[in-house]
């Protein structure tokens, strides 16, 4: 897997400092493999992807090109965001990507990070989303985040159940330009 390096970064918008490792986050069954700037740019440019140590027979980013482009643009503006952005969800037993997990950005002025994730339909109902979320939330807490956020469609019952089980409480609603109406949940780290 990827070697661990340390990347000292500063959130230019809010002046928060943190020292975040750029590495694979490991959970009980999963590796959350960072999709680095070179990998994202190759994806955007439709070039061969650098080998990050996993296979992708299910096209884990299929239908999510807008997310990849958005994250690549964020990294072009602020490379220090990298450890907070896209990670492939890779069960170690198979070595195949089954989805992705990410934060929308590094912690804001409140220390808040918002999660996004997707698991391929063939791999749902196996606990991968919950395990990936818990893993990245723990990592975020160790690297400067103080508040966790999840914004979920009111029709997405599995995700609503997951965040409620994880102790999140509803703090509002919003209209997302892409996803429409979302219920906003938060909890302290």
C-alpha positions as CSV (number, residue, x, y, z in Angstrom):
1,X,0.0,0.0,0.0
2,X,1.0,3.7,0.0
3,X,3.8,4.9,2.1
4,X,2.9,7.4,4.8
5,X,4.2,10.9,4.4
6,X,3.4,13.9,6.5
7,X,1.9,17.0,4.8
8,X,1.8,20.1,6.9
9,X,-1.0,22.3,5.6
10,X,-2.9,25.5,6.4
11,X,-6.5,26.1,5.4
12,X,-6.0,29.3,3.6
13,X,-9.6,30.4,4.1
14,X,-9.7,30.1,7.9
15,X,-6.2,29.9,9.1
16,X,-6.6,26.4,10.8
17,X,-3.4,24.5,11.0
18,X,-3.1,20.8,11.1
19,X,-0.5,18.2,10.2
20,X,-2.3,15.5,8.2
21,X,-0.7,12.3,7.0
22,X,-1.2,11.5,3.4
23,X,-1.7,7.8,3.6
24,X,-4.2,5.0,3.4
25,X,-6.6,4.9,6.3
26,X,-7.1,1.4,7.5
27,X,-10.3,0.0,9.2
28,X,-11.1,-3.5,10.3
29,X,-11.8,-4.7,6.7
30,X,-11.1,-1.7,4.5
31,X,-8.3,0.4,3.1
32,X,-9.4,4.0,2.3
33,X,-6.9,4.8,-0.4
34,X,-6.2,8.4,-1.1
35,X,-6.8,9.4,-4.7
36,X,-3.9,11.9,-5.1
37,X,-3.7,14.9,-7.3
38,X,-1.9,13.0,-10.1
39,X,-4.5,10.3,-10.1
40,X,-7.4,12.7,-10.1
41,X,-5.9,14.7,-13.0
42,X,-5.3,11.6,-15.0
43,X,-8.9,10.6,-14.5
44,X,-10.1,14.1,-15.6
45,X,-7.8,14.0,-18.6
46,X,-8.9,10.5,-19.5
47,X,-5.3,9.3,-19.3
48,X,-4.0,6.0,-17.9
49,X,-4.5,6.0,-14.1
50,X,-1.5,5.7,-11.8
51,X,-1.4,2.4,-9.9
52,X,-2.5,3.0,-6.3
53,X,-2.6,-0.7,-5.4
54,X,-6.2,-1.6,-6.0
55,X,-8.3,-3.0,-8.9
56,X,-11.4,-1.3,-10.3
57,X,-13.5,-3.8,-12.2
58,X,-16.8,-2.2,-11.1
59,X,-15.9,1.4,-12.2
60,X,-16.3,2.8,-8.7
61,X,-16.4,6.4,-9.8
62,X,-18.9,5.7,-12.7
63,X,-21.5,8.4,-12.6
64,X,-19.4,10.6,-10.3
65,X,-17.3,12.5,-12.8
66,X,-18.6,15.8,-11.4
67,X,-17.2,14.9,-8.0
68,X,-13.8,14.0,-9.5
69,X,-13.7,17.3,-11.5
70,X,-14.7,19.3,-8.4
71,X,-12.0,17.7,-6.2
72,X,-9.4,18.1,-8.9
73,X,-10.3,21.8,-9.2
74,X,-10.0,22.2,-5.4
75,X,-6.6,20.6,-5.4
76,X,-5.4,22.9,-8.2
77,X,-6.5,25.9,-6.0
78,X,-5.2,24.5,-2.7
79,X,-3.0,21.3,-2.8
80,X,-3.2,21.2,1.1
81,X,-6.8,20.0,0.8
82,X,-5.5,16.6,-0.6
83,X,-5.7,14.4,2.5
84,X,-9.4,15.4,3.1
85,X,-10.6,14.6,-0.4
86,X,-11.4,11.5,-2.4
87,X,-10.5,8.0,-1.2
88,X,-11.3,4.7,-2.8
89,X,-13.0,2.2,-0.5
90,X,-11.1,-1.0,-0.9
91,X,-11.8,-4.2,1.0
92,X,-8.5,-5.8,1.7
93,X,-10.0,-9.3,1.1
94,X,-10.6,-8.5,-2.6
95,X,-8.3,-5.6,-3.4
96,X,-11.1,-4.1,-5.5
97,X,-12.6,-0.6,-5.1
98,X,-16.3,-0.8,-4.1
99,X,-16.9,2.9,-3.7
100,X,-15.5,6.2,-2.5
101,X,-15.6,8.3,0.6
102,X,-14.4,11.9,1.0
103,X,-14.9,15.2,2.8
104,X,-16.0,18.2,0.8
105,X,-13.0,20.2,2.1
106,X,-10.6,20.5,5.0
107,X,-12.2,21.7,8.3
108,X,-13.8,25.2,8.1
109,X,-13.6,27.9,10.7
110,X,-15.8,25.8,13.1
111,X,-13.6,22.8,12.5
112,X,-16.5,21.2,10.5
113,X,-16.0,18.6,7.8
114,X,-18.8,17.2,5.6
115,X,-18.7,13.7,4.4
116,X,-19.7,12.3,1.0
117,X,-19.7,8.7,0.0
118,X,-21.0,6.2,-2.5
119,X,-20.9,2.4,-2.5
120,X,-21.5,0.5,-5.8
121,X,-24.9,-1.2,-5.8
122,X,-23.4,-4.7,-6.0
123,X,-21.6,-4.1,-2.7
124,X,-24.2,-2.4,-0.7
125,X,-25.8,-3.8,2.5
126,X,-22.4,-5.2,3.6
127,X,-21.5,-2.4,6.0
128,X,-18.9,-0.8,3.8
129,X,-20.3,2.7,3.9
130,X,-20.7,2.6,7.7
131,X,-17.2,1.3,8.2
132,X,-15.6,3.7,5.8
133,X,-17.5,6.7,7.4
134,X,-16.4,5.7,10.9
135,X,-12.8,5.3,9.7
136,X,-12.6,8.7,8.0
137,X,-14.5,10.4,10.9
138,X,-11.9,9.0,13.4
139,X,-9.1,10.1,11.1
140,X,-10.6,13.6,10.9
141,X,-10.9,13.9,14.6
142,X,-7.2,13.2,15.0
143,X,-6.3,15.8,12.4
144,X,-8.2,18.9,13.5
145,X,-11.9,18.4,12.8
146,X,-14.3,19.2,15.6
147,X,-17.7,18.9,14.0
148,X,-18.9,16.2,11.6
149,X,-21.6,16.9,9.0
150,X,-23.7,14.7,6.6
151,X,-26.3,16.1,4.2
152,X,-28.7,13.3,3.0
153,X,-31.7,13.1,0.7
154,X,-34.8,12.5,2.7
155,X,-35.5,9.4,0.5
156,X,-32.1,7.8,1.3
157,X,-33.2,5.6,4.2
158,X,-30.0,3.5,4.5
159,X,-27.9,6.7,4.9
160,X,-30.4,8.3,7.2
161,X,-30.3,5.2,9.4
162,X,-26.5,5.2,9.3
163,X,-26.0,8.7,10.6
164,X,-28.7,8.4,13.2
165,X,-27.0,5.2,14.5
166,X,-23.7,7.1,14.5
167,X,-25.2,9.8,16.9
168,X,-25.9,12.6,14.4
169,X,-28.8,15.0,15.0
170,X,-30.7,17.0,12.4
171,X,-29.7,20.6,12.4
172,X,-31.5,21.8,9.2
173,X,-32.3,21.3,5.6
174,X,-30.8,22.7,2.4
175,X,-31.3,22.5,-1.4
176,X,-28.2,21.2,-3.1
177,X,-27.7,22.3,-6.8
178,X,-27.0,18.7,-7.8
179,X,-28.9,16.5,-5.3
180,X,-31.9,18.6,-4.4
181,X,-33.4,18.6,-0.9
182,X,-31.1,17.4,1.8
183,X,-31.5,17.0,5.5
184,X,-28.4,18.3,7.3
185,X,-27.0,16.3,10.3
186,X,-24.1,17.1,12.6
187,X,-22.4,15.7,15.6
188,X,-19.2,16.6,17.6
189,X,-16.1,14.6,16.9
